[in-house]
Amino acid sequence: MTTLEKVRAVILKMKKKNITEADLKPEARMVEDLKLDSIDMAELMVLTEEAFGLKITDDDVKKMSTIAAAVAYLDERLAK
């Protein structure tokens, strides 16, 4: 499973009723396009930490404004 596929699976696991697989394009913005609020983002980060075995700081969360940005961040972290 690629990082992109895993990120998509994590977002779908959140069970936000308005998010579908078709919405999860790499350019999709977390807040503007997927309508994730601060509580949703916190849940997403916890699920992402669990899925990838990483600790994500609050500052790093800000780097993940799109799905593609999240994938790039996670790939970079996993490469270390």
C-alpha positions as CSV (number, residue, x, y, z in Angstrom):
1,M,0.0,0.0,0.0
2,T,1.4,3.4,-1.0
3,T,1.5,6.3,1.4
4,L,-1.2,8.0,-0.7
5,E,-3.5,4.9,-0.4
6,K,-2.8,4.7,3.3
7,V,-3.6,8.5,3.9
8,R,-6.8,8.0,1.9
9,A,-7.8,5.0,4.0
10,V,-7.1,7.0,7.2
11,I,-9.3,9.8,6.1
12,L,-12.1,7.4,5.1
13,K,-11.8,5.7,8.5
14,M,-12.9,9.0,10.1
15,K,-16.3,8.3,8.6
16,K,-17.1,11.9,7.8
17,K,-20.3,11.3,5.9
18,N,-19.6,13.9,3.3
19,I,-16.2,12.5,2.3
20,T,-16.0,10.0,-0.5
21,E,-13.1,8.3,-2.2
22,A,-13.7,10.6,-5.2
23,D,-13.0,13.6,-3.0
24,L,-9.6,12.3,-2.0
25,K,-7.5,13.7,-4.8
26,P,-3.9,14.6,-4.0
27,E,-4.7,18.3,-4.5
28,A,-7.7,18.2,-2.1
29,R,-7.3,20.7,0.7
30,M,-8.1,19.4,4.2
31,V,-10.1,22.4,5.4
32,E,-11.4,24.0,2.3
33,D,-12.3,21.0,0.2
34,L,-12.8,18.2,2.7
35,K,-14.4,20.5,5.3
36,L,-12.3,19.2,8.2
37,D,-12.5,21.4,11.3
38,S,-10.0,21.6,14.1
39,I,-11.5,18.6,15.9
40,D,-11.5,16.6,12.7
41,M,-7.8,17.5,12.1
42,A,-6.9,16.4,15.6
43,E,-8.7,13.0,15.0
44,L,-6.9,12.7,11.6
45,M,-3.5,13.3,13.2
46,V,-4.2,10.6,15.9
47,L,-5.3,8.1,13.3
48,T,-2.3,9.0,11.1
49,E,0.1,8.6,14.0
50,E,-1.3,5.2,14.7
51,A,-1.3,4.1,11.1
52,F,2.3,5.2,10.4
53,G,3.8,4.7,13.8
54,L,5.0,8.4,14.0
55,K,4.5,11.3,16.4
56,I,3.3,14.4,14.6
57,T,3.8,17.8,16.2
58,D,1.3,20.6,16.1
59,D,3.7,22.6,13.9
60,D,4.0,19.6,11.5
61,V,0.2,19.4,11.2
62,K,0.2,22.8,9.6
63,K,2.4,21.5,6.8
64,M,-0.3,19.0,5.8
65,S,-2.8,21.4,4.2
66,T,-3.5,19.0,1.3
67,I,-3.4,15.3,0.8
68,A,-0.3,15.6,-1.4
69,A,1.4,17.7,1.3
70,A,0.5,15.0,3.9
71,V,1.9,12.3,1.7
72,A,5.2,14.2,1.1
73,Y,5.6,14.9,4.8
74,L,5.0,11.3,5.8
75,D,7.3,10.0,3.0
76,E,10.0,12.3,4.3
77,R,9.5,11.2,7.9
78,L,9.4,7.6,7.0
79,A,12.7,7.9,5.0
80,K,14.6,9.0,8.1
